[in-house]
Amino acid sequence: MHELNVELGERSYPILIGSGLLSEKRYLAPYIRGRQVCVVTNETVAPLYLEKLLDGLPECDLLDTIELPDGEAFKTLETLNRIFDRLLERRHNRSTTLVALGGGVVGDMTGFAAACYQRGVDFIQVPTTLLAQVDSSVGGKTGVNHALGKNMIGAFYQPRLVLADMDTLASLPPRELAAGIAEVIKYGMICDAPFFDWLEQNMAQLLARDPAALAFAVERSCRAKAAVVAEDERESGRRAILNFGHTFGHAIETVQGYGSWLHGEAVAAGMVMAAELSRLRGEVEPEVVDRLRRLLDQAQLPTRAPEAMSVSQFLDAMAVDKKVIDGQLRLVLLRNLGEAHVVAGTSRELLVEALQTCGAL
């Protein structure tokens, strides 16, 4: 079992990474301060891991479970209200702990519910997908989608614990595994060039679910994100580099309909668009873009815009992005492999050229 910490003063918390962690009380129990617990999961994950998780909880006076429908299409205020309804019906109080058992959708909604319920209660992240383990469960971003934009309604709210049981990845469909690998690749691109080199040499092992390779990738990714979050919790500066590829990717998700493309798939194509724009600006060599494309191809991830998605659709969706400040779109671009920075006021002409190079109409 590997342990690392997200250092945020009084809001600091550990990330535990290992196998067989779910059903052992010694991992969860110390982070549950009251005697009320509500586990939020979904209809896909519950039959696989809910019983194990319940076995690992301490004795409670009040224990509830909520099974939400599965998928990005249900990451809405309407679904969120199902959590509030149960908490209120069962009279959970401020000492309750919410436990998110599932992927990024479950984690984001549970965290947002915890931030809002009685003005804030404890919550624990138990991510069961690779994408959630390396990205969404760490850092305290919570929220839901809106028809006009992804994750536009939410809060920064840190968990008490992130418990990443590697055994849950065994049941992950290949497409979901690949989507998680997109976020892993992101860390190599933005802040860890040696890790990118390692990924080029070990992608086959990751796709084959080699336990050692997966554990290394999860720990290295979490370590990178924890360091960035510790430096900039609320994304006022450096943390924005974690959005590399996301502005383009969120546009794809918004236009195509949430769930049509998986988040990691959209981010993969978005990273190529951001890398191409960096190349057009003269900041990176073409070889950097080529290496990214080759690695994404090896991971069986998309590198081009969805068919029939137009440049105007991209630009309209990106105009509603959270990273638009004072009318200027801020994009995460590259200075080099392993070095990202935030750029405001990018030329529309170069942006259009990058989109068209990546297949936008």
N, C-alpha and C positions, 0 to 999 in steps of 0.2 A: 504494500500500500504506500503510495506517494502522497505527501502532504505539502501544499504550498499555501501561502497566505496572500489575500488582497489587503494591502496595508492602507486603511482609511481611518486611522485613529480609533475613536470609539465605535465606528461602524465596520471595523476590520472583521474578516471572517476567513475560515479555512476552505480550501478546495481539497477534497479527499478523492484520490484516483486509485482504483484497484479492482480486483475481482472478488465477488462474493460479499460485497459490503452491505447489500440491501437488507439482509435478514439478521444482521448482528446488532443487538441493542447498543453495544458499546460505541457505535458510530453516531447513531441518531439521538439517543437519549440525552446526552449532555447538552444538546442545543434546543431542547423543548422545555421551556421555563414554567409553563402552566400544566394543567391537567385536562385541557381540552385540545383536541386535534381534529382538523378536517383535511382529508387527503383529496386533492383534485387531480383527476386523471382523465383518460378518454376511453372510448369503447374498444379501441384496438389494444391499448397498453394494459388495461385492467385485467383481462384474462391471463396475461403473461406474467405480470409482476406485482399486482396489487397484494396478493396474499403474502408474498415474501416481504413486502414492505411492512404490512401490518404486523407480521411476526417480529419485525425489528423495532417496533415502537414500544415505549414504556407503558406501564399501566395508566389508563386514562379514566376520568370520570365521564367524559363525553367524547365519543369517537364517531365521526361521520365520514362518508366517502361520497364524492360526486363524480359521475362519469359523463363527460361532455362528448358531443359528436366530434369526430376526428377530421381535421383538415383546416387549412388556412382560410377557407371560405367561412368558417364559423368563429373566426377571431374578431368578434363584434361586440358592441355594447349589449345587444340582446342576449348573447350567450353569457356575457359577464354577469348579467342580472340573475342568471340561474345560480351562480355562486352566492351572491348576496341573499337571494331568497332562502336558500338552505341555511345559511348562517343565522339569519334572523328567525326563521321558523324554529330552529333548534336552540335558539338563545345562546349562541356563542358570545362570549364576552371578550374584554380586552386582553385577557390572558391566553386566548386561543392561539394556536400555531397552524398556519396553512402549509401543507406540504404539496409541492408540485411534482407529480410523477408523470413524466411524458417528455415530449419534444418541446420545441421552442414555442409553439402556440399555447400549450398548457402552461409552460413556465411564465410566459409574458402575461397571460391573463390572470394566473394565480398571484403573481407579484403585484399586478395592478390592483386586484381585489384586496390584497393585504395592505397596500398603501392607503386604500380608501376606507376600508371597513373600520368603523369607530375611530377614524383618523389615524389608523396605523396599528397593525398587529404583526407579530413575527411570521416569517415564512422561510421555508427550506426548499432548495432546488434539488430535485433528484432527476437529472436529465437522462433520457433513455435513447437518444439519438446522438450520432456523432456531431451533427451540427450544433445541437444544444450543449453538448459537453464542452466543445471548444469555443463556443461563442455566446449564445443567447443566455445561458445560465449564469454567466460571469459578468459582473459589472453593474447590475442594478437597473438596466433599462427594462421597463415594463410597459404594457399598453395593448391597445387594440387597433385594428384597421378601420378606415373610413372609406366609403366608396370613392372619394376624391384623392385619397393618399394613404400609403402604408404607414402604420405606427404613428399616426398623427395625433392620437389621443392617448396619453399615458403619463408616467411619472418616473423619476429616478428614485429607486427604492431598493436598498441592498438586502440580500438574504442573510440569514444567520449562518448558513452552511450550504456548500455545494457538494453533493455526494455523487460522484460519477462512478457507477459500477460498470466496468468494462464488459461484464457478462451480458448486459442488455444489448450490446451491439450484434450478438450472434443472430438475433431474430430480425435484424434490420433488412428490409428489402434492398437489393443492389442499387436501385435508383436513389434511395434515401442515403445510403452509404456514400455514394458519389457526391451527392449534394453537400454532405458534411465535409468531404475532402476539399471542396471549393473554398470553404472558410479556412481550412488548414493551409492551403496554398497561399491564401491572402497574407498570412503572417510572414511567410517567406518573402513575399513581394514587398511588404511595407517596412519591415524592420529586422529581418533575419535572413540575410543572403546565404549563410552556411546551411540553414534549415532548408532553403529552396534547393540547394545542391543535394542535400540528403533526400529530399522528396523525389528528385529526378532519378536517384539510384534505387529508391525503395517503393515506388508507386505500385509495382506488381504485388509486393508483400502486403501493402495496405488494402488493395482490392481483394486479396485472398484472405483478408482478416487475420493476418498473422498477429497473435496476441502481443508479442514484444513490440512489433512495429506500431500497432495501434496505440499501445500505452505510451510509447515514446512520443508519438505525434500529438496525442491529447495533452500530455504534460508540457511539451514544448510550446504548444499553442496557448494553453492556459497561463503559462509563465509569462509569455509575451503580452497577453491581454491584461493580466494582473498588474504588470509593471506600468502599462499605459494608463489604466484606470486609476492606479494609485497616484499618478502624477496629475491627472485631470479627470476628476470624478464626473463632472457635469458637462463635459464636452465643450468647454470654453476655449480650448486650444488644441493641444497635441492629441487628445482622444479622437478627434475627428478623423485621424488617419485610419482608424478602424473601419471607416466607411468606404474604403477603397473599392470601387466597382459598384457600390450600393445605390448611388443616385441613379445610375443607368439601370441597375437591376430592379430597383423599386418601380421605375417607370414601366418596365416590362411586366411586372406583377400587376400593377394597377390597370394597365391597358388590356392585358390578356385575360384578366380575371383571376382573383386570388385562388391559388391552388392549381391553375392550369400549368404553369411552370413552378417547380419547387423553388424555394428561396435560393438555395445554393446554385441551382441551374441558372437563375437570373443573374446572380452575382458573378458567376463564371463568365458569362457573356459580357457583363458590365465591366469586369476587370480588363478584358481585352479592349473594350472601347476606351477605358481610361488610359491604358497603356498606349494605344494608338494615338490618342490626343497628346500624350506626353511626347511621343515620337515626333508628331507634327510640330510641336512647340520647340523641338530641338533639344529636349532635355534628356532623352534616352536614345541609345542606339537601336536600330532595327532588330538586332540580335536579342535584345531583352524581350521585345514583343514576340519574336519567334519562339523563344524558349518557353514563354508563358503559354502560347498556343499549343506547343507540342506537349507540354505537361497536362494541360486541360484535355487535350485529345486522348492522351494515355489514360486519364481518369474517366473517360467516357462522358465528358461534360461539354455543353455547347460553347461555341466561341463566336457565334454570329447572332444577329438580331432575329427575332421570330419572323417567319415568313409573313409578308404583307404588312408588317408594322412600319409605319412611315416616320420620317424625320419629324414632321409636325406633331405626331402623337408623342414621340419622345420629348420634344421641347415643351409641349403643353403639360405633360405629367411632371416633368422635372421642375417646372415653374412653381409647383405646389410643394416641392420638397422642403423638409425641415431645415435644410442647409441654405435656403435662400434667406439672406439678411439684407435689409434695406434695398430690396430689388435686385441684388446681385447673387447669382448662383455661385456657391463655393464648391469646388470639386477637389477631390483627393487625387493628385497626380504623382508621378514618379520623377525623382531626380536621378535615380539609378536603381538597379536591382537591390532591394533591401533598404531603400530610403524613399519615403513618401513625404509629401508636404501638401498643404492646402492652398489652393489658388482661387482667387476671386476675380470676376470680370473677364473670364476667358472669351476670346474672340468667337462670335457666333459663326463666322465662316469656318474656322478650324473645327469647331464643335460639329457642325454639319458635315464637314469632310470626314471626320472620325466616324460618325454614325454611318455614313454612306459606305465607307471602307469596310465596315462590319456588317453590311447587308441591309441597313435601313433604306426604305424606298423614298 
